[in-house]
Amino acid sequence: MTKKVLAVYFTQSGQLEDIIDRFTAPLTGDNNVVTEKLRIYPEKDFPFPWTSPAFFDAMPESVDGTPAPLKPFEHKEDRYDLIILGYQPWFLSPSIPVSSLLQHPGFLPLLKDTPVVTISGCRNMWINAQEKIKKRLKDAGARLVANVALVDQHNNYASLVTILYWMMTGKKDRKWGIFPKPGVSDEDIAGAAVFGETVKRHLQEGDWETLQPQLAAQKAVNIKYPLMFIERKAGKIFKIWSGIIHKKKNRKAWLVAFKYYLLIALCVAAPVILLVDGIFFKPFLGKRIKKQKAYYAGVELK
Ligand SMILES: Cc1cc2nc3c(=O)[nH]c(=O)nc-3n(C[C@H](O)[C@H](O)[C@H](O)COP(=O)(O)O)c2cc1C
């Protein structure tokens, strides 16, 4: 029987569209699958390239999941056998357009009782955002069956420099000809087709149980301890910042304070905390860390 698939995504630079195109290529190339692609747009566009104030201004609403109006969108079917949701984290949360989609009255009925595969393209911190997506999907009655997370595999500090360069200039090239290219590498984007092939097989067999373990074995998700450690702490701290900023009248000044806090936290505090953790705690927490990694690599919601 023909399977109907909807691949829905948002993108600014086009990176996530490239990822979706490669990921769905095995599905679109199959006569037994009809794949519909849907790119969503916010009614009021976020700037790209970004300015620094606009970039940090997106933090509180990203963290809180405050929905923003989307441009009207259409889908051909009322039911799909599979929905592929492409998203990018913003401030360790789903981007505002995607979080708006997951609360949109026109989209929620599609999710009900439908298998969903999530695929993200980000710098390197996605586990918090994925937890929030898991929760939204569960609330909508959807069944998350798989997750693929594509990241910039370069060093955490190099990728911090290069993503800011990319976001502020719109150029996905090598800063000063020295730094690596920002974002998900072309090889990893092309490699998404391998994961798409695995999803297609499971879609045809109607077997979702073994999909995520197989994708994990193919390295569709890769949890690195230091990043997981930082993200778990930072997610809670961002929530506090967003709460403070909402209460303050001089939002702009507080966002500048957050910007410097973030740079110091990432570049100065995080390495020190990781060092202390590496000496005094990590060596004794092997079992717990293994369990946490397995949890974030999976599709269950705690
Ligand atoms: C406002 C903003 C915040 C971001 N925050 C994160 C983040 O918390 N973690 C991360 O790995 N990448 C982060 N990124 C990078 C995005 O996830 C994404 O990779 C990049 O914006 C390219 O996506 P695009 O397909 O929409 O162009 C952020 C980007 C923006 C614009």
The ligand as a Gaussian input file, in Angstrom:
#p B3LYP/6-31G(d) Opt

LIG

0 1
 C       18.940000      32.422000      17.626000
 C       19.736000      31.165000      17.413000
 C       20.057000      30.362000      18.492000
 C       20.752000      29.156000      18.288000
 N       20.971000      28.322000      19.355000
 C       21.553000      27.115000      19.155000
 C       21.678000      26.189000      20.227000
 O       21.222000      26.415000      21.351000
 N       22.322000      25.003000      19.979000
 C       22.860000      24.713000      18.764000
 O       23.461000      23.665000      18.629000
 N       22.692000      25.539000      17.696000
 C       22.044000      26.734000      17.870000
 N       21.846000      27.580000      16.795000
 C       22.157000      27.108000      15.431000
 C       20.872000      26.561000      14.784000
 O       20.409000      25.432000      15.494000
 C       21.035000      26.179000      13.293000
 O       22.005000      25.216000      13.137000
 C       21.381000      27.336000      12.419000
 O       20.606000      28.439000      12.786000
 C       21.140000      27.022000      10.941000
 O       19.799000      26.623000      10.749000
 P       18.903000      27.018000       9.500000
 O       18.674000      25.749000       8.736000
 O       17.629000      27.597000      10.046000
 O       19.668000      28.033000       8.706000
 C       21.175000      28.786000      16.983000
 C       20.874000      29.638000      15.912000
 C       20.152000      30.775000      16.108000
 C       19.802000      31.636000      14.927000

